[in-house]
Amino acid sequence: MHLSKEELHRIEQADLKTCVSDELTDIYEIEIDEKKSVSARVEEYIQEVGNPFLVRVGTYTVKIGYADCQETLNDRMWQYLRKVMERKDKSEPGVRQNGNEYL
C-alpha cells in the first residue's frame, strides 16, 4: 500500500472530534512481524491501521502529528514532563515520606 503525498495529507487531516472511535483500529490488537525490515513493518502497520494519524489505543482515541524538526519524541516528552513538574512544584508541595518527596 503506497500512499501519495495527497492521500497522506488527506488522512492526516482527519478530525479527532468527528471520528467514530469504534471504527478506528485499536493498535493493541495489531501484531507486526519484528523480523521484517523497517520499511516492511511500516507498510504492514499502515495496512493494518488504515490511517496512521488517527488510531485507537484501548479506550482512547489518539491523533498523531509529526513536526519537521530535529527533536525526537523522547526529547519532547522530557520537555513536557519538566514543564509539568515545574508547574506542580509552584502550585502544590509534594508529599514527604521517609525523607523523600513524592508527587
C-alpha positions, 0 to 999 in steps of 0.5 A: 500500500503506497500512499501519495503525498495527497492521500497522506495529507488527506488522512492526516487531516482527519478530525479527532472530534468527528471520528467514530472511535469504534471504527478506528483500529485499536493498535493493541490488537495489531501484531507486526512481524519484528523480523521484517525490515523497517520499511516492511513493518511500516507498510504492514502497520499502515495496512493494518491501521488504515490511517496512521494519524488517527488510531485507537489505543484501548479506550482512547482515541489518539491523533498523531502529528509529526513536526519537521524538526530535529527533536525526537519524541523522547526529547519532547516528552522530557520537555513536557514532563519538566514543564509539568513538574515545574508547574506542580512544584509552584502550585502544590508541595509534594508529599514527604515520606521517609525523607523523600518527596513524592508527587 
